[in-house]
Amino acid sequence: MPTPAAQQPDPSIRDALAPGLLGLYSTERFRLATGRCHDCLAPEQALWYFQDEMIAVAKADAADYAPRLRAQDDVRAWLAATGGQPRNQPPSLLWIGSPHVAEGRLTRAAVRGSDGVLLEGGGAVREVELTPRLAGNRSYVDSSSLDFFADSEVKARGVLREGSFVARTLWPKRYAIRAAAPSQPLMAGETVESLVRAQQGGATAPYAVRTLWRRDGGTQPLPLAGKPVLAFVLNGAQGDDDEAWGGHFAVATGRFGAAGEWDNWLVNNFYSLASISEKGIIASTLPMDAYMADLNSGQSWYRPSYMLIAVLKDQRAPALYQEAISRVFSHFYRQDFHYRHASTNCAGISMETLRTLGWNIPRQGGENPLKAALALPYMALKEVSLASGQTAYDYLKTERTELLPFAAFNAIGSDLLGRVTAGQASGRLEAQLADDLEALLFVRIPQFPSSRAFGSDPVLSLREYEQRAPANRADWQIVPVPPRLFPAALKDPTAPRERRPASVKATWIWGAVAASLALVSTLALRRRRARAAVKPPARD
């Protein structure tokens, strides 16, 4: 059993819920548990995914949901009932992963005759062990990783066990952002897209922060301690997975710490629940340092990342989003709707919720609706699979900002730097952002070095995806994952029916066209045969 951190004299180690914040909420509002708890406020379906995982559950007054409504209809009804104002209700469940937190300077040293890691903090020196690599994870921490963190201040989540700290995450404290520098607006020819694409995505580039806009136009640094934020996270393409050229997208909420820390912000990470991730990822709301720096599942271990941080004077906008997306998560865990890479993915769920809340982020349409209509029957016949045809249709038809993470990130950045900062916002959420926005920061986060290949910038179109991935699908690098079977007993039979993807309607249309053509052909054939059967009268 883990040693209670509270019993240790070492001040560098504390409980995961020691006084502080998780996102916008005091840690005092949560308690530690596992998914096997029987008195937690979270839906039983949500708990099922975390049976043996350390979670933080709300003690009271958690964000609720309406089980008889679809997710976005639920958000609309809740928004109308609250007048568009958050109710200060925390998420019912956070994936914490570890009971303890350690901070200090990480050093490499000989430990019991071999190369090891020590953590120096609070006047004490403690040996650090690393949580084991998951069997399905094809790469892991190596000597280059330890060199990256060595002789620097780190924060680690883990468990104190028999005098050693077993680290599950490693987070560089030097990533703190104490102040917003004077504004450095985009120059001629520069765009949010070009910032992401710089240096092939910047996987090995230095960590960097740039102030794109400041309301005060000041020339002195703007202190950020305590400022609330609504942040948008784009994770790049992986270097060893041809199914991941599109990257990943998430929305985070929280406040800057006293020294500019942002590791305790809450990230709302939507991910497929239908399979067991080789890296141990579970769709959840979780702290930023766990999202980015978990030794197995952390995004920074396998690709570069980027953030747009909306620094605000009031927390109403991020609180509104957090309470809304918490409702969506409850529906997601209940499988009221499913994660679909071609229509309802990490970008789509996040963007749809932002739009439901009243941020009218400009739409771009599907990449090629006409091609989509033709791709459905073509791929269905080519692959001898209706599902393949429907997937092709959805990829080409789905709104691009709800399909491609980079398109979502780019559209948000452009809208913040355009309509929102220009005072042209009219929707509920966008109006709040327009009133409260103090600064907009762009952050480039390099990939942590490890045995994994370095990633790059994600693709911005399906055409670009085709150009990067091997032409022969048999040559793709793919990580097979086992399915996760959701217990039938946990499915709510009274839940509203999930909306079908657009490809289902298109299939019916094509079916009707095919049936009509078949009928016309049959009638024409019969008519031709009937005419042939009528012999002309014999001549004398």
Secondary structure, DSSP 8 states (H G I E B T S, - for coil): ----GGG-S-TTEEETTSSSEETTEEGGGEEEEETT-SS-SS-HHHHHTTTTSEEEEESSS-----TTS-HHHHHHHHHHHHTT-------SEEE---SEEEEEEEEEEEETTEEEEEEEETTEEEEEEE----TT-S----HHHHHHHTTEEEEEEEEEETTEEEESB-EEGGG---EE-S-----TT--HHHHHHGGGG-TTS--EEEEEEETT--SS-EE-TT-EEEEEEEE-B-SS-TT-TT-EEEEEEEE--TTS--TT-EEEE---SSB--TT----EEEEHHHHHHBTTT-GGGTS-EEEEEEEES-SHHHHHHHHHHHHHHHHHHTTSS--BTTTBSHHHHHHHHHHHTT--------S-HHHHHHHHHHHHHHTT-HHHHHHHHHHHHS-GGGT-HHHHHHHHHHHIIIIITTT---SHHHHHHHHHEEEEEEEEE----SSS---B---SSHHHHHHHS-SSGGG-------B----GGGS-TTS------HHHHHHHHHHHHHHHHHHHHHHHHHHHHHHHHS------
